[in-house]
């Protein structure tokens, strides 16, 4: 498997399509971020297996999620071969009223009374497995 690229975990890495997307979105370079996705992108989300199809449905969701809370990502794994890739990171941040509202609107399961967790820190491992089409664009992504 000579074409696998391993573990460029540095902020700003462009070694894989997902790291290019992630760090571009992190810096609000949405043109570069969006360019990593095929128009017919299908994103299967955690924790409720919600499916978003097409860049026109995915990009607004991603922008809303980015701005809902302060996050401090820590990359664990960044690897891809010609057709498949894996991006794994610690999603670290602080629970805010904005992220609670975002979660409710996204139909994520949430406790009825969340007031006790607002302002608490969280650290959640997240793993994305994605498919790269013949044009080098991500066309399927599963959290």
C-alpha positions in Angstrom: 0.0 0.0 0.0 2.6 2.5 -1.1 0.1 5.2 -1.8 -1.2 5.6 1.8 -0.2 8.9 3.4 0.3 8.6 7.1 -0.2 10.9 10.0 0.4 14.5 8.9 -1.3 15.8 12.1 -0.1 19.4 11.9 -2.6 22.2 11.7 -2.9 23.3 8.0 -2.1 19.9 6.6 -3.2 19.4 3.0 -1.9 15.8 2.7 -5.4 14.3 2.4 -8.7 15.7 1.1 -10.2 15.7 4.6 -7.3 17.5 6.2 -7.4 20.1 3.4 -11.2 20.5 4.0 -10.9 20.6 7.8 -8.1 23.2 8.1 -9.6 25.4 5.4 -12.9 25.4 7.2 -11.1 26.1 10.4 -9.6 29.2 8.9 -12.9 30.2 7.2 -11.6 29.5 3.7 -14.9 28.0 2.6 -14.0 28.0 -1.1 -11.1 25.6 -0.5 -13.1 23.6 2.1 -16.1 23.1 -0.3 -13.8 22.3 -3.2 -12.8 19.0 -1.5 -16.4 17.7 -1.8 -18.2 16.2 -4.8 -21.5 18.0 -5.6 -23.4 14.7 -4.8 -21.7 14.4 -1.4 -23.5 12.1 1.1 -22.7 12.8 4.8 -23.9 10.2 7.3 -23.9 11.9 10.7 -23.5 10.8 14.3 -25.2 10.4 16.7 -28.5 9.8 15.0 -27.5 8.5 11.5 -29.0 11.6 9.9 -28.0 11.8 6.2 -27.3 15.1 4.5 -27.0 14.9 0.7 -25.4 17.4 -1.7 -23.0 20.2 -0.9 -26.0 22.6 -0.8 -27.2 20.8 2.3 -23.9 20.0 3.9 -22.0 23.3 3.7 -24.6 25.4 5.6 -24.7 22.8 8.3 -20.9 22.7 8.6 -20.7 26.5 8.9 -23.4 26.6 11.6 -21.7 23.8 13.6 -18.3 25.6 13.4 -19.7 28.8 14.8 -21.9 27.2 17.5 -19.0 26.8 20.0 -15.3 27.4 20.6 -13.5 24.2 19.7 -9.9 23.2 20.1 -9.3 20.2 17.8 -6.6 17.7 18.4 -5.8 15.4 15.4 -5.2 11.7 16.1 -5.1 10.2 12.6 -5.0 11.6 9.1 -4.5 9.0 6.4 -5.8 8.2 2.9 -5.1 6.1 -0.1 -6.5 6.5 -3.6 -10.1 5.7 -2.7 -10.6 5.8 1.1 -9.4 8.0 4.0 -9.7 8.2 7.7 -9.7 11.4 9.8 -9.8 11.0 13.5 -9.6 13.8 16.1 -10.5 14.9 19.6 -13.3 17.4 19.4 -12.5 19.5 22.4 -14.5 22.6 23.4 -16.9 24.2 25.8 -20.7 23.7 25.9 -22.4 27.0 25.1 -26.0 28.0 24.7 -25.4 28.3 21.0 -24.2 24.7 20.7 -27.2 23.5 22.7 -29.5 25.3 20.2 -27.6 24.0 17.3 -27.9 20.4 18.7 -31.7 20.8 19.2 -32.2 22.1 15.6 -30.1 19.2 14.3 -32.4 16.7 16.1 -29.5 15.3 18.2 -30.6 13.5 21.3 -30.1 15.8 24.2 -31.1 15.8 27.9 -34.3 17.7 28.7 -32.5 20.0 31.2 -29.1 21.0 29.9 -28.6 24.1 32.1 -26.2 22.1 34.3 -23.8 21.4 31.5 -23.5 24.8 29.9 -20.0 26.2 30.3 -18.5 22.7 30.9 -15.6 21.5 28.9 -16.0 18.4 26.7 -13.6 16.1 24.9 -15.2 13.7 22.3 -13.3 11.4 20.0 -14.6 11.7 16.4 -13.7 9.5 13.4 -14.6 10.1 9.8 -14.3 7.4 7.1 -14.6 8.8 3.7 -14.6 7.7 0.0 -12.7 9.6 -2.6 -14.1 9.6 -6.2 -12.1 9.3 -9.4 -11.9 13.2 -9.5 -10.2 13.3 -6.1 -13.3 14.6 -4.3 -15.0 13.3 -1.2 -18.4 11.8 -2.2 -19.3 9.7 0.9 -18.5 10.5 4.5 -19.5 8.6 7.6 -18.9 9.8 11.1 
